[in-house]
């Protein structure tokens, strides 16, 4: 009896762990080279994604990400604001000038892509003309009007006034866990060292971030009559499959 209870406990633990990591992706981010045309941009994004590592994403909503940031810096917030003002005698103001979207790879040509790239052009005001201000972005996807779910945190990059030469590229390949559908994009911009969002842009502001036809790579294949078998279990990972196997074995042993 103890053995049966142990097996059931392990199985449910594995199921819980697998459900907390619902998707896998590859993402890279980098500063745009000057005078990069669209063909070069696409080639560069595809090459970089091929070399990127697969990441397992925990399921986090935008609300949860914001709350976590506020909790980690609440004690330092007042001190940071004072030191920033003393150092510069002004506060920075930020805005998004534009975000261009490039759909990259659609293996089965069904109109739904498993990889895409964002070209982010944000500006900073109130800074000296030669000052480079460090920022980073949190990127979210919303499936057909659903919750904003976290996709990627960029590295730190730098903004210089309203220059068009500080554009930043973020390329992502959706590997597993994304059903075939239309997805909106939202980007929150943060100044390094602060918990408050300094600028936001989403599908409400730009058509380029609205209703992207996407699906994960495990769904982007040719159906050639059964020669290729692709297993897709939504948010169920290999750990989840193992857990179900343990439960099935336990049921048979009790019969």
C-alpha positions in Angstrom: 0.0 0.0 0.0 2.8 2.4 0.8 4.5 1.6 -2.5 1.2 2.4 -4.4 0.9 5.7 -2.5 4.5 6.6 -3.3 4.0 5.9 -7.0 0.9 8.0 -7.1 2.6 10.9 -5.3 5.5 10.8 -7.7 3.2 10.8 -10.7 1.2 13.8 -9.6 4.4 15.7 -8.7 5.6 15.0 -12.3 2.3 16.2 -13.7 2.4 19.4 -11.7 6.0 20.1 -12.8 5.2 19.5 -16.4 2.2 21.7 -16.4 4.3 24.6 -15.1 6.5 24.5 -18.2 3.9 24.7 -21.0 6.0 25.8 -23.9 9.5 25.7 -25.4 11.0 28.4 -27.6 14.3 29.6 -29.0 15.0 33.4 -28.9 17.9 35.7 -29.7 18.2 39.4 -29.4 20.8 41.8 -30.8 21.5 45.3 -31.9 20.6 46.0 -35.5 23.4 46.7 -37.9 23.1 50.0 -39.8 21.7 49.8 -43.3 20.4 46.3 -42.9 17.8 45.5 -45.6 14.9 43.2 -45.1 16.5 40.2 -46.8 19.7 40.5 -44.7 17.5 40.9 -41.6 15.6 37.7 -42.3 18.8 35.7 -43.1 20.5 37.0 -40.0 17.5 36.1 -37.8 17.2 32.6 -39.2 21.0 31.9 -38.8 21.0 33.1 -35.2 17.9 31.1 -34.3 19.5 27.9 -35.6 22.3 28.3 -33.1 20.1 29.3 -30.2 19.3 26.9 -27.3 15.8 25.7 -26.5 14.3 27.3 -23.5 11.5 26.0 -21.3 9.0 28.7 -20.4 7.1 28.7 -17.1 3.5 29.9 -17.5 3.6 33.5 -16.3 1.0 36.2 -17.0 2.0 39.9 -17.5 0.4 40.6 -14.1 2.6 38.1 -12.4 5.8 39.4 -14.0 5.0 43.0 -13.0 4.2 41.9 -9.4 7.5 40.0 -9.1 9.5 43.0 -10.3 7.8 45.3 -7.8 8.4 42.9 -5.0 12.1 42.7 -5.6 12.8 46.4 -5.7 10.2 48.0 -3.5 12.7 48.8 -0.8 15.2 50.5 -3.2 12.7 52.4 -5.3 12.8 55.7 -3.4 16.6 55.7 -3.2 16.9 55.0 -6.9 14.6 57.8 -7.9 16.5 60.3 -5.7 19.9 59.2 -7.0 18.7 59.3 -10.6 17.5 62.8 -10.3 20.7 64.0 -8.5 22.9 62.4 -11.2 21.0 63.9 -14.2 18.8 66.7 -12.8 16.0 65.3 -15.0 14.0 62.1 -15.5 14.0 60.1 -18.7 10.9 59.8 -20.7 10.4 57.0 -23.2 8.2 56.0 -26.1 8.0 53.5 -28.9 8.5 55.0 -32.4 7.7 51.8 -34.2 7.9 48.0 -34.1 8.2 46.1 -37.4 7.3 42.4 -37.5 8.8 39.9 -39.9 7.2 36.4 -40.3 10.1 34.0 -41.0 9.5 30.2 -41.3 6.4 28.3 -42.5 7.5 24.8 -43.3 4.2 23.5 -44.6 3.1 26.7 -46.3 -0.3 26.8 -44.5 0.1 30.5 -43.7 1.0 30.0 -40.1 4.6 30.6 -39.0 6.7 29.0 -36.3 9.2 31.8 -36.1 9.1 35.6 -36.3 11.2 38.7 -35.6 10.5 42.0 -34.0 12.5 45.2 -34.9 12.0 47.5 -31.9 12.6 51.2 -32.4 12.2 53.1 -29.1 13.2 56.7 -28.1 14.3 58.5 -24.9 13.7 62.1 -24.1 15.1 64.5 -21.6 18.6 63.0 -21.9 21.7 64.7 -23.2 22.1 64.2 -27.0 25.2 61.9 -26.5 23.8 59.9 -23.5 23.1 56.2 -24.0 20.3 55.1 -21.6 20.2 51.3 -20.7 16.9 49.6 -21.1 15.4 46.1 -21.5 12.1 44.8 -22.7 9.6 42.1 -21.6 7.7 40.6 -24.5 4.3 38.9 -24.3 1.9 37.0 -26.6 -1.9 36.8 -26.4 -3.7 34.0 -28.2 -6.8 35.3 -29.9 -7.6 37.9 -27.2 -6.6 35.7 -24.2 -4.2 36.5 -21.3 -0.8 38.1 -22.0 1.7 35.3 -21.4 5.4 36.0 -21.0 7.5 35.1 -24.0 11.0 36.7 -23.6 13.1 39.1 -21.6 15.7 40.8 -23.7 19.2 41.6 -22.8 20.1 45.2 -21.9 20.3 47.5 -24.9 20.8 51.3 -25.2 18.7 54.1 -26.5 20.1 57.5 -27.7 17.6 60.2 -28.1 15.3 59.6 -31.1 18.1 58.0 -33.2 17.0 55.4 -35.8 20.3 53.6 -35.4 19.6 52.1 -32.0 16.9 49.7 -33.2 16.9 46.3 -31.5 16.1 42.9 -33.0 14.3 40.1 -31.2 13.8 36.8 -33.1 11.8 33.9 -31.7 11.1 30.3 -32.8 8.1 28.7 -31.2 9.1 25.1 -30.7 6.2 23.5 -28.7 3.0 24.4 -26.9 1.6 27.1 -29.3 -1.7 26.0 -31.0 -2.3 27.2 -34.6 -4.0 30.5 -34.1 -3.6 34.3 -34.3 -1.5 36.0 -31.6 -1.1 39.6 -30.5 2.2 41.0 -29.2 2.8 43.4 -26.3 6.1 44.9 -25.3 6.9 46.6 -21.9 10.0 48.7 -21.8 12.0 49.1 -18.5 14.9 51.4 -17.6 17.6 49.3 -16.0 17.4 49.5 -12.2 13.8 50.4 -12.0 10.6 48.3 -11.5 8.2 50.7 -13.3 7.3 50.2 -16.9 8.5 53.3 -18.8 6.7 52.6 -22.1 4.3 50.0 -23.5 3.3 49.1 -27.1 0.8 46.5 -28.2 -1.6 45.4 -30.9 -3.9 48.2 -29.6 -1.3 50.7 -30.9 0.3 49.1 -34.0 -1.2 46.8 -36.7 2.2 45.1 -37.0 1.6 43.5 -33.5 -2.0 42.4 -34.2 -3.1 38.9 -35.1 0.2 37.3 -36.1 -0.5 33.8 -37.7 1.6 31.6 -35.6 2.0 28.0 -34.5 4.8 26.0 -32.8 7.3 24.1 -34.8 5.9 20.7 -33.8 2.7 21.6 -35.7 4.4 23.0 -38.8 4.9 19.9 -40.8 3.5 18.2 -43.9 0.8 15.6 -43.5 1.9 13.0 -46.0 -0.4 10.1 -45.1 1.2 9.0 -41.9 4.9 8.8 -42.9 5.7 11.5 -40.3 4.2 11.2 -36.9 4.2 14.3 -34.6 3.0 13.9 -31.0 1.5 17.1 -29.6 0.0 17.1 -26.1 -0.6 20.8 -25.5 1.2 21.7 -22.3 2.1 18.1 -21.4 5.8 17.6 -21.5 7.8 14.3 -21.4 7.6 14.5 -17.6 3.8 14.5 -18.0 3.9 11.5 -20.3 6.1 9.6 -17.8 3.7 10.5 -15.0 0.7 9.1 -16.9 2.7 6.0 -17.6 3.3 5.5 -13.9 -0.4 5.9 -13.1 -1.3 3.4 -15.8 1.2 0.9 -14.5 -0.2 1.3 -11.0 -3.8 0.7 -12.2 -2.7 -2.6 -13.9 -0.8 -3.8 -10.8 -3.9 -3.2 -8.6 -6.2 -5.3 -10.9 
